[in-house]
């Protein structure tokens, strides 16, 4: 990416709610209307749209129907089916579309309603292995992942508890978080919570909800001409799908972040020590620990020690998911990837209120797209953002 020529100039997010009873078109419409209101734009100005494919939709024409629902007639349209990588992948692809002249003003829109329409298939093409009896979906897959990690490396249960508590403290300050999650969490609460998929505890896991979010993008030059005052620039992006896919029995603790993380940092001319805000996709706490190791914040197998020594609060050395992330704000299905991205944009624009990070000079956002049984997750992506000047 060439830095600073493309900008995110606006964002919106609606409150995460369990069993909203709304369709994805309803949720998307609310986030889109909020974005238009906050930026002062008319929908007729939007000529680019990237839509996240929700968990609860299987229609190949979903993006087309979204255009109709929102009254849009874009010259560039993308249905992003990268799972939890879809929102950040949509931002990266919108950068290219704007730069290449396929559109001028793009919206990256994500919504999902898994608690109102719980039709969520999981697995892969090898059904005899991918849908093994008793695994019971993502929590089972991540439980196996953590079990393998424990067999290989030093493990401190309190380390994952510390991640959950840091994010819960942030969610308490986030009015868009699921209300049920906006209560304090202690280490005793964490350690005493029931096992969901041994060794994963209740507070290692996300609570699904319904929600939506959106971001507005255009060239920095056009943004200035239109009178926008705040910009956030995507300055680096890297993606890896089916990491170690050529290997029949890969180490499931090895993920695409070992590749995508260093590549994104190299594009941005940074090291992990330069990252000010960390906004990783966080469906399970073990995913956070693995990313810290494989992106390069610490060594392999040293994640627990690093976590115990690091302050992840919004006032700390590496603020972590300052909205509460999906673990404590709620996971609106595959729109969760946009939730973390929107919070990073909010922070870099200096609009995070009481949880605002001091000297918010950059943010790293990550996404995860699926986790098949017996392999590491399917897609890993890393975006680095910087505020405009």
Protein Blocks (a to p, Z undefined) as FASTA:
>chain_A
ZZhkaccfbdcdddddehklpafklmmmmmmmmmmmmnopafklpcbdcddddfkbcbfk
lmmmmmmmnopacfbdcddfehjmlmmmmmmmmmmmmmnopambdcddddddfklmcccc
eddfblmlmmgghklpmklmmmmmmmmmmmmmccdfklmmmmmmmmmmmmmmpmkbcfkl
mcccdfklmmmpccfbdcbdfklpccddddddddddddfklmmmnopabdcddfbdcdde
hihklpmbacfkbcfklmmmmmmmmmnopafklpmbdcddffbfklmmmmmmmnopaceh
ilmmmmmmpcfbfklmbdghknnpjmlnopehjllmmmmmmmmmmmmnopnojmlcehia
bccddddehjaehiacfbdcdddddddZZ
